[in-house]
Amino acid sequence: MSGTGVFAAAIVGIIAGWIADLVLDRRHSLFSKLLIGVIGAFIGAFTATRIAFPVDGLIGELTVSSVGAVLFLAVLGLIRRPA
């Protein structure tokens, strides 16, 4: 993977994490948003592949990553919810 590809993936991850933060009204640091976005990208790509959802271009990657990040934060919130 080239340096440009890693940089682009990091930017998509940060944006996806930021979108997930906005959707679920959370407050995470920039680094946390990056991690949330990267994990969301894996979840979103896995899910999109399983349901044969076509992912084309930056907008498609960002959409799939954001949906995955929202799913990740929602499940994490259910697991970490105090009893």
N, C-alpha and C positions, 0 to 999 in steps of 0.2 A: 504494500500500500504506500502510495506516495505521501509526502508531507502535506500536500494540498488536500488529499483525501481525508487524512486524519483531522486536519483543521476544519474541513467542511462537516465531518461527522460530529466534531465537538460543538460546532455552531448549531447544527440541527438538534443535538442533544440538549443544549442549553435552552433553545427556543421551545422544544417539546416539554422540558421540565417546567419552564416558565408558564406555558399554556396550562399544564396540569395544575400548577399552583393556583392560577387564576380560577380555573373551573371548580376546584375543590376548596377554594378560599384558604389556602395554606400560606405559610411564610417560611421559606427555606432560603439558605444561602446560595450563592452562585455555584459553588462546588456541589452542593446537594442537588441543585437543579440539573447540573450536568450528569450526575450519577442517576438521578431519576429518569432523565431523558434517555440515557444509554440503556438502562434496564428496560425502559418502555419501548425502545427501538427493537430490542430483542423479542420482547413479548408481542409487540405489534407485527413484526416480520414473521414470527412463528405462526401467529393467528392468521395473518393474511395469506400465508402459504397454504395453511390447512383448509381455508375456505375458498381458495383459488381467486382471491381478490387481486386484481392487477395493480401494481405499484409502479407508476411511471414518473420519473423526474423528481425534482426537489419538493414540489408541492405534495406529491404522493408519499414520499418518504417522511415528510414533516407530519402529514395527516396520520399515517400509520404509527409513527413514533409518539405522537401526542395522545392518540387513543390508547396505546399501550401504556404510556406513563400515567394516564388517568386511571386505567384499570389497576396498575400497580399500586398507586397511592390509595385507591379505594379499598383494595384488599388489605393492604398494610394497615389502614385505619380500622378496619373491622377486627384484625388480629390484635392490634395494640390498644383497643378500646378498654378502658378500665371497667371492672365489673361492678 
